Amino acid sequence: MNREIKFRAWDTTLFKMFEPRTLRDIAKEAPNNGVNWYQFEMMQYTGLKDKNGKEIYEGDIVNDMHDCEQLHQIIWNGAKACFERRNLKYDAMLKQYRQSPVSACVKTTSQGVVIGNIYENKELLDE
């Protein structure tokens, strides 16, 4: 199985999203080519696309049409070495955010729509 490895980067000083295909592209697009890698929040492509064909990256907010239009944030879980989706609605009974692996929900995540990301659309995190 071949999976395309791509990244995008949020520049924390310019408040700009770079959507290149490789890390080398980020370095080329950065101002003055003087790249300070600490100023970037890197997000990896999950290998999934939403129902409109838009690529889903770590940090994206997906409206899952299959799950009563539940909003999910795509996150990387280093301990499990996989992408997961975190429900953005708090479960008062469990007193935590419910989580389920993206890999187990490929079909439902792919039926959703990317509506933003955690950097450019922080207002979505408050809904």
C-alpha positions as CSV (number, residue, x, y, z in Angstrom):
1,M,0.0,0.0,0.0
2,N,1.4,3.4,-1.0
3,R,0.5,6.4,1.0
4,E,1.4,9.9,-0.2
5,I,3.3,11.7,2.6
6,K,2.6,15.4,2.5
7,F,2.6,18.2,5.0
8,R,1.2,21.7,5.5
9,A,2.4,24.2,8.0
10,W,1.0,27.0,10.1
11,D,3.4,29.9,10.4
12,T,2.9,31.1,14.0
13,T,4.6,34.4,13.4
14,L,2.9,35.4,10.1
15,F,-0.4,33.6,10.9
16,K,-0.3,32.0,7.4
17,M,-1.0,28.5,6.2
18,F,1.5,27.0,3.8
19,E,0.1,24.1,1.8
20,P,3.0,22.6,0.0
21,R,3.6,19.0,-0.9
22,T,7.0,18.7,0.8
23,L,9.1,20.2,3.6
24,R,11.5,21.5,1.0
25,D,8.6,23.5,-0.5
26,I,7.9,25.1,2.9
27,A,11.5,26.2,3.1
28,K,11.4,27.7,-0.4
29,E,8.1,29.7,0.4
30,A,9.3,31.0,3.8
31,P,10.2,34.7,3.9
32,N,13.9,35.3,3.0
33,N,14.4,31.5,2.8
34,G,15.6,31.9,6.4
35,V,13.5,29.1,7.9
36,N,13.1,28.9,11.6
37,W,11.4,25.5,12.0
38,Y,10.3,26.4,15.5
39,Q,7.9,29.0,14.1
40,F,5.9,26.3,12.2
41,E,3.2,23.9,13.4
42,M,3.5,21.0,11.1
43,M,0.4,18.9,10.0
44,Q,0.6,15.7,8.1
45,Y,-1.8,14.5,5.5
46,T,-3.9,11.6,6.8
47,G,-4.2,9.8,3.5
48,L,-8.0,10.4,3.6
49,K,-10.2,12.8,1.6
50,D,-13.6,14.2,2.5
51,K,-16.7,13.6,0.5
52,N,-15.8,16.6,-1.8
53,G,-12.3,15.2,-2.5
54,K,-10.5,17.7,-0.1
55,E,-7.5,16.2,1.6
56,I,-7.8,15.7,5.4
57,Y,-4.9,16.9,7.5
58,E,-4.0,16.7,11.1
59,G,-5.6,19.7,12.7
60,D,-8.6,19.8,10.4
61,I,-12.2,20.1,11.7
62,V,-14.5,17.7,9.9
63,N,-18.3,17.9,10.0
64,D,-19.3,14.2,10.0
65,M,-22.5,14.0,8.0
66,H,-22.9,10.3,8.9
67,D,-22.7,10.9,12.7
68,C,-25.6,13.5,13.2
69,E,-23.3,16.3,11.9
70,Q,-20.9,15.8,14.8
71,L,-17.7,18.0,14.6
72,H,-14.4,16.2,14.9
73,Q,-10.8,17.5,15.2
74,I,-8.2,15.3,13.5
75,I,-5.3,14.6,15.8
76,W,-2.1,12.4,15.8
77,N,-1.8,10.0,18.7
78,G,1.9,9.2,19.0
79,A,1.4,6.5,21.6
80,K,-0.7,4.5,19.1
81,A,1.1,5.8,16.0
82,C,-2.2,6.6,14.3
83,F,-4.5,9.5,13.4
84,E,-7.6,9.8,15.6
85,R,-10.7,12.0,15.6
86,R,-11.7,13.8,18.7
87,N,-15.3,14.8,19.1
88,L,-15.5,18.5,19.8
89,K,-18.6,18.1,22.0
90,Y,-17.9,17.4,25.6
91,D,-19.4,14.2,27.1
92,A,-20.6,15.3,30.5
93,M,-21.3,11.7,31.7
94,L,-17.8,10.6,31.0
95,K,-16.3,14.0,31.9
96,Q,-14.0,13.9,28.9
97,Y,-14.0,14.2,25.1
98,R,-14.9,10.9,23.4
99,Q,-12.3,9.6,21.0
100,S,-12.4,7.0,18.3
101,P,-9.6,6.1,15.8
102,V,-9.9,7.5,12.3
103,S,-8.6,4.2,10.9
104,A,-11.8,2.5,12.3
105,C,-14.0,5.2,10.9
106,V,-12.5,5.7,7.4
107,K,-15.9,5.4,5.7
108,T,-17.6,7.9,8.0
109,T,-14.7,10.4,8.0
110,S,-14.6,10.2,4.2
111,Q,-18.4,11.0,4.1
112,G,-17.8,14.2,6.2
113,V,-16.7,17.6,5.0
114,V,-13.6,19.6,6.1
115,I,-15.0,22.9,7.4
116,G,-11.8,24.4,8.7
117,N,-8.8,23.8,10.9
118,I,-7.8,24.6,14.5
119,Y,-5.5,27.6,13.4
120,E,-7.6,29.5,11.0
121,N,-11.0,28.7,12.4
122,K,-10.7,28.7,16.2
123,E,-14.3,29.8,16.6
124,L,-15.4,26.3,15.5
125,L,-13.7,24.9,18.7
126,D,-16.1,26.9,20.8
127,E,-19.3,25.5,19.2
